[in-house]
Amino acid sequence: MSDKELLENTEQTSTNEHEESTEKASTKKRKKNKSAEVEKLKEELEKMTEKYNELNDKYLRLAAEFDNYKKRTLKEKTELLKYGSEGVITQLVNILDDFERAYTSIKESSNIDSLKQGVELINNKFQEFLKQQGVKEIEAKNNEFNTDFHEAITRIPAQNDELKGKVIDVIQKGYMLHDKVIRFAKVVVGE
């Protein structure tokens, strides 16, 4: 082998060795980078797992709280339906007591005027009680017939033209609770 060939061969070997050494260093660097990336991903996974557990715990607590709320409101609603009329019933019992005293008085008394006064007082007390509860009578007589408030039982010929289409007589009074009709007035209408 000539010097030139030997020199070229040595240079080639040297270049190959340098390339191998660079490649090894590069591989080590990549392995180190991958290891750092894996560690970083592991840390992120741990953080995400913690956050997931925290949010899941909050969700479970919220679901339990909502379930308790539903049970509590159902219980309150049931009690309201069961005992909601207690105040009304208490006031009605007081009026019932007045009726019982009046009934006893009717048996024992011969004074008709005092009996009439007693019944009138009870009636006034009951009317006031109904007003307090928001119940009011539907005015019907001599008013225009209105199907929103009146129920026509019959129609009769009107005595004059002014009474046509108007309520001539009330068979049964109608009542409203606040703005809602709870019983239509049963009326006779003029034709």
C-alpha angles and dihedrals in degrees: 000000000000127000090250093053091045090052092048091047092050091048090049091050091047091050091048091049090049091049091049091049091049090047091050091049090048091049091050090049092050091048090050091049091047090049090051090048091050091051091048091050091048090053091049090049091052091049092048091048090052091048091048091051091048093050092044090052091050090049093051092048091048092049091050091047091050091049090052090048091052092050092047094049091046089053091047091048091050091049091047091053091045100043103016094103093052095107092048093047091049091055092045090052088056090054090046088055089055090051091051091051089049091050091051089047091051090056094050105032130076095186104103095187094059090047091052090049091050093050090046090053091050091048091050091048091050093047090051090049090053091050090052089053092052096255117140134174119250109239107227116149114102091000126117113275108257121183090207090068108013137061114204112225094179143344123231132182111273118240090225139006093260091066096052110118091008132112108262099179138009115223095179127009119243126220139203128206104213101309099340125091108234095175127015118228110249106222147172113235127207120234 
